[in-house]
Amino acid sequence: MIVPRAIEADAVSILRSITPTLDPTKHKGQAGKVAVIGGCREYTGAPYFAAISALKIVECALRFVIIISFILLGDESDLFHLITQGADLSHVFCTKDAAPIIKSYSPELIVHPVLEESYGIRDEDKISVSTRVLAEVMNWMERFECIVIGPGLGRDPFLMDCVSEIMRHARQLNIPIVIDGDGLFLVTNNIDLVSGYPLAVLTPNVNEYKRLVHKVLNHEVNDQDAAGELLTLQVNAATVFLRIGGITVLRKGKSDYMSDGETVCSVSIFGSPRRCGGQGDILSGSIAVFLSWARKAASIEGSPGSSPMNPTILGCVAGCALLRKAASVAFEEKKRSTLTSDIIECLGTSLEEISPAL
């Protein structure tokens, strides 16, 4: 069988088409509500990076909405009302140990200290604690347009079991799921969590991707043909397709490759030679926002953002393009000292440069 090569996506056009137009009449949350499930004793930076990146992208658009509204309304009280809108946007569901630290990073994130790790929980209490954790998350679940699973999650067995139940409920509610970090470890060892779910996006790096393919296909990945491997993973073997078909896989690297089993494309524009840790977390939060925007655009017939392409692919393309652009901008200034926080600060200006708000 001849495997088609990946086609370089027109990433800039896609990003422009799905970024929503500004509307000063919009109210809190209409620009998108994203949740990150992750954060434990050892890892607090990753969930923060993912959540604040989602917030920064929408904040960029919201800032211009506020300016336009003030010009039109000319009332400081209305201006204050608009500024306070949009706060209910980016949530983090983490363990109690991680919550104070994540809250200290930014007062703009909504942090829920509801997850539990197995230490300190007696065996006879695990069912009741798990039920309580799931209930607390479910109280918020229907509000979210997308959920990011895995940044800083850790690999505590009890916590993994709780998150598995959260994922099952998200599927029942038809909520898109972006899976990264330790979420990929969870899914790789329990493919049924995402198998056949078209709103699931897996974002492995090269090594995580190798482990995923080895687990599913029981063979090694050929690094020289990543795009072909992506297509093979989802459509070339019927038995594998039955297990993992329908999802979207984004393999990160020098070029980012993505496939939903039908479309195979790549994003290679922009980028930075500085490979600081945390960029994958930025990407997962960015994809969550763009995926939700792409789904909204697709639901509006005749919308500029409507496209025959799968919204999960559109979200991946846009997220990759914005991250790579922001990384290149940050590197121009910081060079070798570029950090993840520097890239996050460039998200807004990068989005504005590609898709001007005014």
Salt bridges, closest charged atoms under 4 A:
GLU59 OE1 - ARG63 NH2 3.91
ASP88 OD1 - HIS91 NE2 2.70
GLU116 OE2 - LYS96 NZ 3.17
GLU116 OE2 - ARG132 NH2 3.16
GLU117 OE1 - ARG41 NE 3.67
ASP123 OD1 - LYS126 NZ 3.44
GLU124 OE2 - ARG122 NE 3.70
ASP125 OD2 - ARG122 NE 2.85
GLU136 OE2 - ARG132 NH1 3.29
GLU145 OE2 - LYS33 NZ 3.46
GLU145 OE2 - LYS296 NZ 3.85
GLU165 OE2 - ARG168 NH1 2.59
ASP180 OD1 - LYS252 NZ 3.19
ASP182 OD1 - ARG155 NE 3.23
GLU220 OE2 - HIS214 NE2 3.57
ASP223 OD2 - LYS210 NZ 3.34
ASP256 OD2 - ARG324 NH1 2.99
GLU345 OE2 - LYS56 NZ 3.34
GLU353 OE2 - LYS325 NZ 2.92
